[in-house]
């Protein structure tokens, strides 16, 4: 009887130890999977950061393509727009390709300024805002001669380039958000006129 009790005790102890070891292995495996997922997630974030310049370069190519292929813009007066817009801009030009607005340029009152703002859109979304202190002259200026450029992806700014400084990644979001808001207002004004 002692022998049977001893065998049962050994069997139960072995089963318990085996179960505990198996549970520890499962927990360790889950922990490793969580660490791997975290590492992949961090790699995705770093990849997005690394690809900002690539995305900006692609947007630059898109801008050049637009400048080479658009015709004359369709002009809309700012006379019926809100006061801030009327005071800042005398007119706005809208440029189309394949039935879509791809470029918007604002023109100041001649006696006030020579500063212009250009907005480049892809699939109805802002991808680039260009600010030139002297926006007179021919369109499609070289990137190096532009005062400020704001690059956008999925409705948020990803990069700012200031002509006098190097590229900035700690961006003044308020400027970028204001430009995004302006382009939406201009698109609404265009739709209302058509």
N, C-alpha and C positions, 0 to 999 in steps of 0.2 A: 504494500500500500504506500509505503514511503517512497518507493521507486516511482510509482505512478504520479504521486503528488509532486515529486521532484521533476519529472518529465513535463508535467502540466505547467509548473512554475517556470521552467526553462523556456517552454514554448510560448507562454504568455509574455515573458520578459523579452524574448526575441521578437515577438510580434510588435510589442510596444516600441522597442528600440528601432525596429525596421520602419514602423510608421512614423516615428519622430524623425528619423533620418530622411525618409521620403518627403515629409512635410518641409523639413529644412531645405532640401534640394529644390522643391517647388517654390518656396519663398525666395531662395537665391536666384532661381531662374527668372521669376517675376521682377526681382530687383534689377537684374541685368537687363531685362527688356525695357524697363523704365529708364535706365541710364542710357541705353542705346537710343530710345525714342527722344530723350532729352538732347543727346548729342546730335541727332539728325535735325531736330528742331533748331538748335543753335547753328548748325551748318546752313540750314535754309536761310536764317536771318543774315548770316555772314555772306552767303551767296547773293542775297538781294543787295546788300551794301556794296559788294564787289561789282555787281552788274550795273550800278547807277551810271557809271561812265559809259558803259556800253549802250545803255538805254538812251542816254543823252546824245550819244553819237548817232544813233538811229534816228532820233528826233531831228537832229541837225540835217541829216540826209533828206528826211521828209520835208523839212523847210525849204531846202534848195530845190527839190522837185516841184514843190508848189510854186515857188517864185519863177521857175523856168516855164511852167505850164499854165498859169492863170492869165486871164485877159484883164480887161478893165473891170474895176469894181463897181458895184451898184451903190449909189450914194443915198444916205438917209440923213435928213437934218435932225439936229438935236432939239429944235425949237419946242417940240411937244413932250420932251422928256423931263424928268425931275430936275429941280434947280441945280443941284451939284453937277450933274452931267452937262446941262446947258451952259453953266459958267466955265466949265473946264474944256469942253469940246464944241467946235462949230459944226462938224459933220463926222459921219462914220461911213466908211466904205466896207462893203461885204463882197467877198470873192468866192466864186463857186467853182467846183470841179465835180463832174458826174452828178449834178443835181444836189450836191451837199455844200454847205458853207465850210470852207477850209481855212479862210483867213479873214480877219476883221482888223481894220486899221482906223484909229481915232486921230482926228486932226484938230489942233488947237485953234483958237481965235488968233488971227495973224498979229494983232496988236498985243497979245498976251504972252505968247511963247512959241517955241519951235519944237517943243517936246511932243513926241507921238508914242502911242502904244500899239503894238501889233499882237494879235492873238492867232495862234495856229490851232486848228481843230482837226481831230481825226475821229470819225464815227460819232460826231456830235459832242465829243469830249475835248476839253482844253488839254493840249500837250505841251504848248510853249507860249510864254508871254515875253515879248521883247519891248524894252523901254529904251528909247533913244532921245537924248537931250536935244539933238538936232536931227529930227526925222525927215528933213527936206531931202530932195534929190531922188535918185533912182532907188527902186526897191531891190531887195536881195543883197544887202551889204554883207561884206565878209564878217564872220562871227567875231573876229578880233577887233573890229571897229564899232561894235555895239556896246552900249553902256551897261545894260543889265539884261540878263536872260533868266527866266524862271521855268524850270522843266517840271512837268506834271505827269503823274501816272495814277490811274484809277481815282481821280478826283482829289489827289493830294500832291503837294509839291515834294519833289525828291532831290532837287539840286538848284542852287542859285549860282550864277556866274556874274561877277561884277567886273566890268572891263578894266577897272583900275587895280583890281586885286586878283588874287587867285580864287579858284572855286571855293565856295563856302558850303559847309554841310550843317552848320549850326545856323539854321535859317530863321529869319524873322517871319514867322508864320502869319502874322497879321497882314503884311504886305501881300503875301501869296494868296491868302484867303480873300483879300479885297479885290485882287485881280480876277480871281475865280468868280467872285460875285458880280463884278462888272461885266464879264463876258456873258454871263447868264442873262443879265439885264439887257444887253445889246441884242442877244438872240431873240428875246421876247419882243423887243421893239421892232425887230426885223419881221418877225411873224405877224405882228399886229399891222404892219404896213402892207403886207402882201395879201 
